[in-house]
Amino acid sequence: GVVMDVSLSVAPIHDANQKIVGTMVLIADISGRKRAEEALRNSEAQLRLAMEAADMGSWHWNIDSSTMSFSEGFGPLFGLQRGAVIRDYAHLLSMVHPDDRSETDAAVQRAIAIDSPFDMEYRVVWPDGSVRWMAVRGQITRDASGHAQRIVGVTADVTGRKQAEQRITYLAHHDALTGLPNRALLQDRIEQAIAYSH
């Protein structure tokens, strides 16, 4: 014999006087659907693991209703608990570093206006006051009339990369032993001063 998943529906059969005279039984093989559901669960688990390993979170913004939803791992990117509630776009924007907030909002609004995906980096301020760097990519979805309906995207913590870039820049312009400015920095400053004077 073969074990299979089935859907079983049972319904009474009535005669003209509404007396039950029999039973109709419908059995449908749903093994394919069950396999597809299991494959989807496995795929979602793999995606969740990959996103957590990469310090990433996904999000969905319904522009018309101004509601946002986030993957479970999104909150920790902003110094919040897993599954923390971020009410809407304004709430999310309030967590962006004050110096980056207007530029970040302008980039999102520009992407919506010109129907362009966006890719940007900005700083966020955690509740404890620490600052982290985020890289964000988003894609706008429009309805048949061209109205922006929603944006889906991913956010990744790139603080480690930013710190490495800053360290490389520092080492390129300072002596590794003494920490004093080196010739490269002096040359750079002289070139800047000459360019500024013209």
PyRosetta script that sets phi, psi and omega in degrees:
from pyrosetta import init, pose_from_sequence

init()
pose = pose_from_sequence("GVVMDVSLSVAPIHDANQKIVGTMVLIADISGRKRAEEALRNSEAQLRLAMEAADMGSWHWNIDSSTMSFSEGFGPLFGLQRGAVIRDYAHLLSMVHPDDRSETDAAVQRAIAIDSPFDMEYRVVWPDGSVRWMAVRGQITRDASGHAQRIVGVTADVTGRKQAEQRITYLAHHDALTGLPNRALLQDRIEQAIAYSH")
pose.set_psi(1, 163.4)
pose.set_omega(1, -179.8)
pose.set_phi(2, -118.2)
pose.set_psi(2, 132.8)
pose.set_omega(2, 175.4)
pose.set_phi(3, -89.2)
pose.set_psi(3, 131.6)
pose.set_omega(3, -179.4)
pose.set_phi(4, -144.4)
pose.set_psi(4, 155.8)
pose.set_omega(4, 174.8)
pose.set_phi(5, -87.0)
pose.set_psi(5, 134.3)
pose.set_omega(5, 179.4)
pose.set_phi(6, -133.8)
pose.set_psi(6, 158.7)
pose.set_omega(6, 170.9)
pose.set_phi(7, -109.0)
pose.set_psi(7, 129.6)
pose.set_omega(7, -176.0)
pose.set_phi(8, -117.5)
pose.set_psi(8, 123.0)
pose.set_omega(8, 176.3)
pose.set_phi(9, -121.1)
pose.set_psi(9, 132.6)
pose.set_omega(9, 179.9)
pose.set_phi(10, -125.5)
pose.set_psi(10, 132.4)
pose.set_omega(10, 179.8)
pose.set_phi(11, -141.1)
pose.set_psi(11, 143.0)
pose.set_omega(11, 178.8)
pose.set_phi(12, -74.7)
pose.set_psi(12, 152.7)
pose.set_omega(12, 173.2)
pose.set_phi(13, -109.9)
pose.set_psi(13, 126.6)
pose.set_omega(13, -177.1)
pose.set_phi(14, -107.3)
pose.set_psi(14, 149.6)
pose.set_omega(14, 173.0)
pose.set_phi(15, -90.5)
pose.set_psi(15, -171.5)
pose.set_omega(15, -177.4)
pose.set_phi(16, -62.2)
pose.set_psi(16, -24.6)
pose.set_omega(16, -180.0)
pose.set_phi(17, -95.0)
pose.set_psi(17, 11.1)
pose.set_omega(17, -179.5)
pose.set_phi(18, 67.5)
pose.set_psi(18, 20.7)
pose.set_omega(18, 176.2)
pose.set_phi(19, -86.6)
pose.set_psi(19, 138.0)
pose.set_omega(19, 179.4)
pose.set_phi(20, -73.1)
pose.set_psi(20, 121.2)
pose.set_omega(20, -178.3)
pose.set_phi(21, -115.2)
pose.set_psi(21, -3.6)
pose.set_omega(21, -179.7)
pose.set_phi(22, -177.9)
pose.set_psi(22, -176.5)
pose.set_omega(22, -179.3)
pose.set_phi(23, -134.2)
pose.set_psi(23, 137.0)
pose.set_omega(23, 175.4)
pose.set_phi(24, -105.3)
pose.set_psi(24, 128.5)
pose.set_omega(24, -179.3)
pose.set_phi(25, -119.9)
pose.set_psi(25, 129.5)
pose.set_omega(25, 178.0)
pose.set_phi(26, -119.7)
pose.set_psi(26, 121.4)
pose.set_omega(26, 178.5)
pose.set_phi(27, -116.9)
pose.set_psi(27, 124.4)
pose.set_omega(27, -179.9)
pose.set_phi(28, -122.2)
pose.set_psi(28, 134.6)
pose.set_omega(28, 177.4)
pose.set_phi(29, -74.9)
pose.set_psi(29, 117.4)
pose.set_omega(29, 179.3)
pose.set_phi(30, -115.2)
pose.set_psi(30, 22.6)
pose.set_omega(30, -179.6)
pose.set_phi(31, -59.1)
pose.set_psi(31, -41.5)
pose.set_omega(31, 179.3)
pose.set_phi(32, -61.4)
pose.set_psi(32, -43.9)
pose.set_omega(32, 178.6)
pose.set_phi(33, -63.6)
pose.set_psi(33, -41.6)
pose.set_omega(33, 179.1)
pose.set_phi(34, -63.3)
pose.set_psi(34, -41.0)
pose.set_omega(34, 177.2)
pose.set_phi(35, -63.7)
pose.set_psi(35, -41.1)
pose.set_omega(35, 179.3)
pose.set_phi(36, -65.2)
pose.set_psi(36, -40.1)
pose.set_omega(36, 178.3)
pose.set_phi(37, -63.8)
pose.set_psi(37, -41.5)
pose.set_omega(37, 178.7)
pose.set_phi(38, -65.8)
pose.set_psi(38, -41.6)
pose.set_omega(38, 178.1)
pose.set_phi(39, -62.9)
pose.set_psi(39, -39.6)
pose.set_omega(39, 178.2)
pose.set_phi(40, -65.3)
pose.set_psi(40, -43.7)
pose.set_omega(40, 177.7)
pose.set_phi(41, -60.2)
pose.set_psi(41, -42.9)
pose.set_omega(41, 178.8)
pose.set_phi(42, -64.7)
pose.set_psi(42, -42.2)
pose.set_omega(42, 179.2)
pose.set_phi(43, -63.3)
pose.set_psi(43, -43.0)
pose.set_omega(43, 178.3)
pose.set_phi(44, -63.8)
pose.set_psi(44, -39.5)
pose.set_omega(44, 178.7)
pose.set_phi(45, -64.8)
pose.set_psi(45, -42.2)
pose.set_omega(45, 177.9)
pose.set_phi(46, -63.9)
pose.set_psi(46, -42.8)
pose.set_omega(46, 178.6)
pose.set_phi(47, -63.3)
pose.set_psi(47, -43.7)
pose.set_omega(47, 179.4)
pose.set_phi(48, -60.6)
pose.set_psi(48, -43.5)
pose.set_omega(48, 178.7)
pose.set_phi(49, -64.1)
pose.set_psi(49, -44.6)
pose.set_omega(49, 179.8)
pose.set_phi(50, -62.9)
pose.set_psi(50, -41.9)
pose.set_omega(50, -179.0)
pose.set_phi(51, -67.7)
pose.set_psi(51, -39.6)
pose.set_omega(51, 178.5)
pose.set_phi(52, -67.2)
pose.set_psi(52, -40.2)
pose.set_omega(52, 179.7)
pose.set_phi(53, -64.5)
pose.set_psi(53, -30.8)
pose.set_omega(53, -178.9)
pose.set_phi(54, -94.1)
pose.set_psi(54, 8.6)
pose.set_omega(54, -175.6)
pose.set_phi(55, 53.0)
pose.set_psi(55, 52.3)
pose.set_omega(55, -179.2)
pose.set_phi(56, -123.0)
pose.set_psi(56, 156.5)
pose.set_omega(56, 172.9)
pose.set_phi(57, -141.3)
pose.set_psi(57, 151.0)
pose.set_omega(57, 178.5)
pose.set_phi(58, -109.6)
pose.set_psi(58, 158.8)
pose.set_omega(58, -178.6)
pose.set_phi(59, -149.5)
pose.set_psi(59, 161.8)
pose.set_omega(59, -179.2)
pose.set_phi(60, -141.5)
pose.set_psi(60, 126.0)
pose.set_omega(60, -179.5)
pose.set_phi(61, -118.4)
pose.set_psi(61, 114.4)
pose.set_omega(61, 173.5)
pose.set_phi(62, -85.0)
pose.set_psi(62, 105.6)
pose.set_omega(62, -173.2)
pose.set_phi(63, -65.1)
pose.set_psi(63, -42.1)
pose.set_omega(63, -177.5)
pose.set_phi(64, -61.2)
pose.set_psi(64, -43.7)
pose.set_omega(64, -178.0)
pose.set_phi(65, -92.6)
pose.set_psi(65, -6.2)
pose.set_omega(65, -179.5)
pose.set_phi(66, 61.9)
pose.set_psi(66, 25.0)
pose.set_omega(66, 179.0)
pose.set_phi(67, -102.1)
pose.set_psi(67, 151.8)
pose.set_omega(67, 178.4)
pose.set_phi(68, -130.0)
pose.set_psi(68, 148.0)
pose.set_omega(68, 172.2)
pose.set_phi(69, -130.4)
pose.set_psi(69, 151.8)
pose.set_omega(69, -172.6)
pose.set_phi(70, -135.7)
pose.set_psi(70, 152.2)
pose.set_omega(70, 173.0)
pose.set_phi(71, -68.1)
pose.set_psi(71, 160.5)
pose.set_omega(71, -176.9)
pose.set_phi(72, -58.9)
pose.set_psi(72, -33.2)
pose.set_omega(72, -177.9)
pose.set_phi(73, -84.0)
pose.set_psi(73, 4.9)
pose.set_omega(73, -177.2)
pose.set_phi(74, -72.5)
pose.set_psi(74, -42.7)
pose.set_omega(74, -176.8)
pose.set_phi(75, -52.8)
pose.set_psi(75, -47.9)
pose.set_omega(75, -179.5)
pose.set_phi(76, -58.7)
pose.set_psi(76, -25.0)
pose.set_omega(76, 176.7)
pose.set_phi(77, -62.9)
pose.set_psi(77, -25.6)
pose.set_omega(77, -178.0)
pose.set_phi(78, -109.1)
pose.set_psi(78, 16.4)
pose.set_omega(78, 178.2)
pose.set_phi(79, 77.2)
pose.set_psi(79, 18.7)
pose.set_omega(79, -178.6)
pose.set_phi(80, -106.4)
pose.set_psi(80, 170.0)
pose.set_omega(80, 177.0)
pose.set_phi(81, -69.6)
pose.set_psi(81, 156.3)
pose.set_omega(81, 173.8)
pose.set_phi(82, -58.8)
pose.set_psi(82, 135.7)
pose.set_omega(82, 179.0)
pose.set_phi(83, 74.8)
pose.set_psi(83, 10.7)
pose.set_omega(83, 179.7)
pose.set_phi(84, -60.4)
pose.set_psi(84, 149.6)
pose.set_omega(84, -178.3)
pose.set_phi(85, -90.2)
pose.set_psi(85, 122.8)
pose.set_omega(85, 170.5)
pose.set_phi(86, -111.0)
pose.set_psi(86, 113.0)
pose.set_omega(86, -167.0)
pose.set_phi(87, -61.2)
pose.set_psi(87, -48.3)
pose.set_omega(87, -173.8)
pose.set_phi(88, -162.3)
pose.set_psi(88, -175.2)
pose.set_omega(88, -177.3)
pose.set_phi(89, -61.0)
pose.set_psi(89, -40.6)
pose.set_omega(89, -179.7)
pose.set_phi(90, -61.9)
pose.set_psi(90, -40.5)
pose.set_omega(90, 178.2)
pose.set_phi(91, -64.0)
pose.set_psi(91, -45.0)
pose.set_omega(91, 178.1)
pose.set_phi(92, -61.4)
pose.set_psi(92, -45.6)
pose.set_omega(92, -179.3)
pose.set_phi(93, -62.9)
pose.set_psi(93, -30.2)
pose.set_omega(93, 180.0)
pose.set_phi(94, -67.1)
pose.set_psi(94, -18.7)
pose.set_omega(94, 179.4)
pose.set_phi(95, -88.9)
pose.set_psi(95, -10.1)
pose.set_omega(95, 177.0)
pose.set_phi(96, -73.3)
pose.set_psi(96, 143.2)
pose.set_omega(96, 179.6)
pose.set_phi(97, -52.4)
pose.set_psi(97, 135.3)
pose.set_omega(97, -177.6)
pose.set_phi(98, -53.3)
pose.set_psi(98, -34.6)
pose.set_omega(98, -179.6)
pose.set_phi(99, -72.6)
pose.set_psi(99, -18.5)
pose.set_omega(99, -178.2)
pose.set_phi(100, -106.3)
pose.set_psi(100, -9.6)
pose.set_omega(100, -170.2)
pose.set_phi(101, -61.4)
pose.set_psi(101, -50.8)
pose.set_omega(101, -175.7)
pose.set_phi(102, -67.9)
pose.set_psi(102, -38.3)
pose.set_omega(102, 178.6)
pose.set_phi(103, -66.3)
pose.set_psi(103, -38.9)
pose.set_omega(103, 178.4)
pose.set_phi(104, -64.0)
pose.set_psi(104, -47.6)
pose.set_omega(104, 179.6)
pose.set_phi(105, -62.9)
pose.set_psi(105, -41.8)
pose.set_omega(105, 179.7)
pose.set_phi(106, -61.8)
pose.set_psi(106, -39.7)
pose.set_omega(106, 179.2)
pose.set_phi(107, -64.2)
pose.set_psi(107, -40.9)
pose.set_omega(107, 178.9)
pose.set_phi(108, -66.5)
pose.set_psi(108, -46.6)
pose.set_omega(108, -178.8)
pose.set_phi(109, -64.3)
pose.set_psi(109, -37.9)
pose.set_omega(109, 178.0)
pose.set_phi(110, -64.3)
pose.set_psi(110, -42.5)
pose.set_omega(110, 179.0)
pose.set_phi(111, -61.9)
pose.set_psi(111, -40.1)
pose.set_omega(111, 178.0)
pose.set_phi(112, -65.5)
pose.set_psi(112, -43.3)
pose.set_omega(112, -176.6)
pose.set_phi(113, -67.0)
pose.set_psi(113, -38.9)
pose.set_omega(113, -175.3)
pose.set_phi(114, -103.4)
pose.set_psi(114, 8.4)
pose.set_omega(114, 178.0)
pose.set_phi(115, 55.4)
pose.set_psi(115, 57.7)
pose.set_omega(115, -178.1)
pose.set_phi(116, -129.2)
pose.set_psi(116, 141.1)
pose.set_omega(116, 172.2)
pose.set_phi(117, -64.6)
pose.set_psi(117, 158.9)
pose.set_omega(117, 177.7)
pose.set_phi(118, -128.1)
pose.set_psi(118, 152.7)
pose.set_omega(118, -176.7)
pose.set_phi(119, -145.9)
pose.set_psi(119, 111.7)
pose.set_omega(119, -176.1)
pose.set_phi(120, -147.4)
pose.set_psi(120, 166.7)
pose.set_omega(120, 175.0)
pose.set_phi(121, -127.7)
pose.set_psi(121, 141.7)
pose.set_omega(121, 176.5)
pose.set_phi(122, -153.2)
pose.set_psi(122, 166.0)
pose.set_omega(122, 178.7)
pose.set_phi(123, -96.5)
pose.set_psi(123, 149.4)
pose.set_omega(123, 172.6)
pose.set_phi(124, -122.8)
pose.set_psi(124, 151.4)
pose.set_omega(124, 178.2)
pose.set_phi(125, -108.1)
pose.set_psi(125, 119.2)
pose.set_omega(125, 178.8)
pose.set_phi(126, -75.0)
pose.set_psi(126, 161.1)
pose.set_omega(126, 178.4)
pose.set_phi(127, -55.9)
pose.set_psi(127, -28.9)
pose.set_omega(127, 179.3)
pose.set_phi(128, -83.0)
pose.set_psi(128, 1.6)
pose.set_omega(128, 178.1)
pose.set_phi(129, 93.5)
pose.set_psi(129, -9.9)
pose.set_omega(129, 179.2)
pose.set_phi(130, -72.6)
pose.set_psi(130, 155.0)
pose.set_omega(130, -176.7)
pose.set_phi(131, -113.5)
pose.set_psi(131, 132.8)
pose.set_omega(131, 178.9)
pose.set_phi(132, -126.5)
pose.set_psi(132, 153.0)
pose.set_omega(132, 177.3)
pose.set_phi(133, -99.4)
pose.set_psi(133, 136.0)
pose.set_omega(133, 177.0)
pose.set_phi(134, -121.4)
pose.set_psi(134, 141.9)
pose.set_omega(134, 169.9)
pose.set_phi(135, -108.9)
pose.set_psi(135, 131.5)
pose.set_omega(135, -174.1)
pose.set_phi(136, -127.1)
pose.set_psi(136, 135.8)
pose.set_omega(136, 172.9)
pose.set_phi(137, -128.6)
pose.set_psi(137, 134.7)
pose.set_omega(137, -180.0)
pose.set_phi(138, -139.7)
pose.set_psi(138, 153.4)
pose.set_omega(138, -179.8)
pose.set_phi(139, -130.5)
pose.set_psi(139, 129.1)
pose.set_omega(139, -179.6)
pose.set_phi(140, -88.3)
pose.set_psi(140, 137.8)
pose.set_omega(140, 174.2)
pose.set_phi(141, -113.7)
pose.set_psi(141, 132.6)
pose.set_omega(141, -178.3)
pose.set_phi(142, -117.2)
pose.set_psi(142, 156.9)
pose.set_omega(142, 175.7)
pose.set_phi(143, -83.8)
pose.set_psi(143, -177.5)
pose.set_omega(143, -176.0)
pose.set_phi(144, -60.9)
pose.set_psi(144, -27.6)
pose.set_omega(144, -179.6)
pose.set_phi(145, -87.6)
pose.set_psi(145, -1.0)
pose.set_omega(145, 178.1)
pose.set_phi(146, 93.5)
pose.set_psi(146, 2.8)
pose.set_omega(146, 179.2)
pose.set_phi(147, -74.7)
pose.set_psi(147, 129.5)
pose.set_omega(147, 178.1)
pose.set_phi(148, -67.0)
pose.set_psi(148, 119.2)
pose.set_omega(148, -178.2)
pose.set_phi(149, -99.1)
pose.set_psi(149, -44.7)
pose.set_omega(149, -176.3)
pose.set_phi(150, -153.5)
pose.set_psi(150, 163.7)
pose.set_omega(150, 174.8)
pose.set_phi(151, -128.9)
pose.set_psi(151, 133.2)
pose.set_omega(151, 173.3)
pose.set_phi(152, -117.0)
pose.set_psi(152, 144.8)
pose.set_omega(152, -177.9)
pose.set_phi(153, -163.8)
pose.set_psi(153, 179.4)
pose.set_omega(153, 176.4)
pose.set_phi(154, -131.3)
pose.set_psi(154, 149.6)
pose.set_omega(154, 177.5)
pose.set_phi(155, -128.3)
pose.set_psi(155, 135.5)
pose.set_omega(155, -179.5)
pose.set_phi(156, -128.5)
pose.set_psi(156, 141.2)
pose.set_omega(156, 175.0)
pose.set_phi(157, -79.0)
pose.set_psi(157, 115.9)
pose.set_omega(157, -179.3)
pose.set_phi(158, -115.7)
pose.set_psi(158, 25.0)
pose.set_omega(158, -178.5)
pose.set_phi(159, -58.4)
pose.set_psi(159, -44.4)
pose.set_omega(159, 179.9)
pose.set_phi(160, -58.9)
pose.set_psi(160, -43.4)
pose.set_omega(160, 178.6)
pose.set_phi(161, -64.6)
pose.set_psi(161, -43.1)
pose.set_omega(161, 179.5)
pose.set_phi(162, -62.9)
pose.set_psi(162, -41.4)
pose.set_omega(162, 178.7)
pose.set_phi(163, -64.6)
pose.set_psi(163, -38.9)
pose.set_omega(163, 177.7)
pose.set_phi(164, -65.2)
pose.set_psi(164, -41.0)
pose.set_omega(164, 177.7)
pose.set_phi(165, -62.5)
pose.set_psi(165, -42.9)
pose.set_omega(165, 179.0)
pose.set_phi(166, -64.3)
pose.set_psi(166, -38.9)
pose.set_omega(166, 179.5)
pose.set_phi(167, -66.6)
pose.set_psi(167, -41.3)
pose.set_omega(167, 178.1)
pose.set_phi(168, -62.9)
pose.set_psi(168, -43.8)
pose.set_omega(168, 178.3)
pose.set_phi(169, -61.8)
pose.set_psi(169, -43.9)
pose.set_omega(169, 179.1)
pose.set_phi(170, -61.2)
pose.set_psi(170, -47.6)
pose.set_omega(170, -178.2)
pose.set_phi(171, -66.1)
pose.set_psi(171, -28.2)
pose.set_omega(171, 178.3)
pose.set_phi(172, -70.3)
pose.set_psi(172, -21.9)
pose.set_omega(172, -175.5)
pose.set_phi(173, -116.6)
pose.set_psi(173, 2.7)
pose.set_omega(173, -178.7)
pose.set_phi(174, -135.4)
pose.set_psi(174, 148.8)
pose.set_omega(174, 177.2)
pose.set_phi(175, -67.5)
pose.set_psi(175, 130.5)
pose.set_omega(175, -177.1)
pose.set_phi(176, -65.2)
pose.set_psi(176, -30.7)
pose.set_omega(176, -177.0)
pose.set_phi(177, -83.0)
pose.set_psi(177, -48.4)
pose.set_omega(177, -174.2)
pose.set_phi(178, -96.2)
pose.set_psi(178, -21.7)
pose.set_omega(178, -176.3)
pose.set_phi(179, 79.0)
pose.set_psi(179, 2.4)
pose.set_omega(179, -179.9)
pose.set_phi(180, -79.7)
pose.set_psi(180, 153.4)
pose.set_omega(180, 177.4)
pose.set_phi(181, -57.0)
pose.set_psi(181, 142.6)
pose.set_omega(181, -179.4)
pose.set_phi(182, -106.1)
pose.set_psi(182, -175.3)
pose.set_omega(182, -177.5)
pose.set_phi(183, -62.9)
pose.set_psi(183, -35.7)
pose.set_omega(183, -179.6)
pose.set_phi(184, -60.5)
pose.set_psi(184, -41.4)
pose.set_omega(184, 178.6)
pose.set_phi(185, -68.4)
pose.set_psi(185, -43.0)
pose.set_omega(185, 178.3)
pose.set_phi(186, -59.6)
pose.set_psi(186, -45.9)
pose.set_omega(186, 179.4)
pose.set_phi(187, -61.0)
pose.set_psi(187, -43.2)
pose.set_omega(187, 179.3)
pose.set_phi(188, -61.2)
pose.set_psi(188, -45.0)
pose.set_omega(188, -179.7)
pose.set_phi(189, -66.3)
pose.set_psi(189, -38.0)
pose.set_omega(189, 177.8)
pose.set_phi(190, -64.4)
pose.set_psi(190, -44.5)
pose.set_omega(190, 178.8)
pose.set_phi(191, -63.1)
pose.set_psi(191, -38.7)
pose.set_omega(191, 177.2)
pose.set_phi(192, -64.6)
pose.set_psi(192, -42.9)
pose.set_omega(192, -179.2)
pose.set_phi(193, -64.6)
pose.set_psi(193, -42.2)
pose.set_omega(193, 178.8)
pose.set_phi(194, -64.1)
pose.set_psi(194, -44.2)
pose.set_omega(194, 179.1)
pose.set_phi(195, -63.5)
pose.set_psi(195, -38.4)
pose.set_omega(195, -179.3)
pose.set_phi(196, -68.7)
pose.set_psi(196, -33.5)
pose.set_omega(196, -175.8)
pose.set_phi(197, -75.4)
pose.set_psi(197, -18.1)
pose.set_omega(197, -179.7)
pose.set_phi(198, -87.6)
pose.dump_pdb("model.pdb")
